[in-house]
Amino acid sequence: MPSYIERIWPADPAAPGGRSSRQAFAYQAYLPDPIANLELLMPGTLVQEVTEAEKALAQLQGHASFIGLEAVSRQLLRAESVASSRIEGLSLSQRRLAQAMFEPAVADATARAVLGNVRAMELAIEMGSKAERISPSDLIQIHARLLEDTADRALAGQIRTTQNWIGGDTASPRHAEFIPPPEDRVQELLEDLCVFIERQDLPGVIQAAVAHSQFETIHPFADGNGRVGRALIHAVLRRRGLAPTVVPPVSVVLATNAGRYVEGLTQYREANVLDWCSLFVGTMRTAIQHSEDLTQRLGELQDRWRADAGSPRRDSTTEKLIRLLPVRPVLDGKIAASLAGVSDEAARVALLSLEKAGVLRPVVLGKKRNRAWEAPEVLALLDTFEWELATPTRSKQPRRPSPRAR
C-alpha cells in the first residue's frame, strides 16, 4: 500500500505571511508503491471496455489512410500538444502554432512553449517506435526537448533535487493539495516505472494509464511534469503497437474534463487504480471517436479543394500540395518545392493556382516580411475540432478555454 514519509520544512524568517508561516513545520510526502510487478485483477466490465477501445484504436489506423496517415497524425498531434499545454495554462490557436512552426525565430513565449510540447511529443513517439527500452534518461530527454527553447530552459532535463508540491502556496508545502515523493526517491521510482513500461502482460491501454498516473505521482521535474506525462502515453501506445501511425489526442479530452482528470489521479493515489483505468479507457474512446470525425472532415475538405482547383492530375504539383496542406497549413515557395519535390517555379505556379481557387490565402510573416500562404480552412477545422471537444461531460463544469469555432 502507498505510504507517507514525514518531513520537516525548515523555518524561514523571510517567508511571506504571519509568524506561523515563518516557523518550521512537519509535512507528509506521498510515497507510491513500485509498479514493476503490479498485479491488476480487472473486472469483466473493464476488460470489455479495454477490448472495445483497443479495437477502435486499431480501426482508426486504417480509417485514416484514405487522406494520408501523416496528415491526420500530425494534426492530431498538434491538437494534442495545444490541449496539453492548455492544461498547464498556455493558450494558443492553431493558426499561431502553424505560423510559429513556419518561422520559430519570431514566435512569442507562449508559442515557443507549445512548440516545445509538439517536439516533446514527437520525441516520445519516436522513442516508442524503437526497439530499445525506455529508460529514465529517455524521460529526461523528453523533458529537455519540452523546455529547451522556453524561459524555463535552465530546468530542462534536470530531475528535481528538492521537494516539490502541487497547489497551495508557492513558498512552502504547508497548504499543498498533493506532495510528491521526496527528491531522494525519484530516481528509483523512475527506474521502476521504466521496468513497468517493458511489460507485455497487460493491455496496452491499461499500461499507458498506469504509467501516466505513476509518472504524475512521482512528479520528477520542477516544471513540465504534466506535459511529459501525457507525452508518455503516446510512447507507450506506440511501443505496444496499438498506434503505429495515429495516436488519438487523449490530452484534448483530459483538458476538457480537467476536474475529473485530477479526481482520477487522486483515485489512483488512493489505490483505486481500476477506477482511474476505467476513466482513462473512456477518455481514449472519446478521443478515438473525434479523431475519426476529424479524419473524415479533412478528407472531405481535400476533395472539395480538388473540385475548386479543377480536378488536377494525380501527378501534378497542385495535387501534391493538396495532399500536403493538412500537414503544413502555412508554407512558402521554398517549403512547397521541397515537400513536393519540384522546382521553385513549379511550386510557385501551383501555389498561385490554389490561391486563385480560394484554397490558399497569402500572408506576410516574420521580421523579413516573407511572402507565404496559409490554408485557412485547415486551421479553422482544427480550431473547431478543439472547440467541439471543449464541452465537459459534466454539465456543471465550466467550458475550458479553446479557440473559437470557425
C-alpha angles and dihedrals in degrees: 000000000000115000142192131240118211113226135176122236107210124238114267117196090191096054115122120247133040131331094279092058090059095052127093116259141179122246137179119241115200118239114195124209117258112260103197089104098026113156118208123189102197120201118236093255092057092045089055092048091051092048092052092046094051091046090051090048091053091049091051090060090059098039092057094058098082094071098030126284093233093056093053097041094048095049094045088050091051092048088048092050094048092048093045089052091049089060084061092047100260109132119195136156122229090245092058090046092051091048091049090052089051092053112010093175092072098040116124124238095270093048091049090051093051091044086055088053091053091050092046091053091047090052092048091052090047090052091048089054094058128086094232118098118256109251135188088260088059090055088049090053091052089052091048091052090050097055104024095104099035138087087264094058090123087068095047113126094357121129108218119262097193137053115277132189143190123239129351121069127353093223099060143351092253094118099021121149092214133007114201124214120297115275093249091062098051099088096052091046091051091050090051090049092053091051088053091052089058093060120111100186097083129069108266095236091053090047090053091049095051094041091052096048093045091051091049089049093051090048092191099181135062091235139001097043094133094051094047091046092053091047087054089063088062092049093052095047091049092045092053091050094243095118108028093158113004125040112191116235099256092166091061089063094040090052090052093052097036093149092052089045092057090046089053093052089049090052089053091052090049088058093257090128095153093054090055091046091052090052091048093049090051089050090052092052091051091049091050093050092052091044090057089050092051090048091055094046093051090050092050090048092054091048090054091048089054090053092047090048093053100260099290120213117270092244096044124115089238091058091047091054092047088057091046101045096082086057096044109022091170118050145138133218095275093050092045092050092048095047094045094042094233138118122281090249094052090050092048092051092048093048091051090047091053090046090054090049090054094246094112132038122204116239134176114224141176137019091295090053091237118193111242141154133230133198099227094186092059091050092046091048092053093047089049090048090056093042091056090051092049095081109098119230088231108074095214095055116099118249109260121238113275140150115281114264111255 
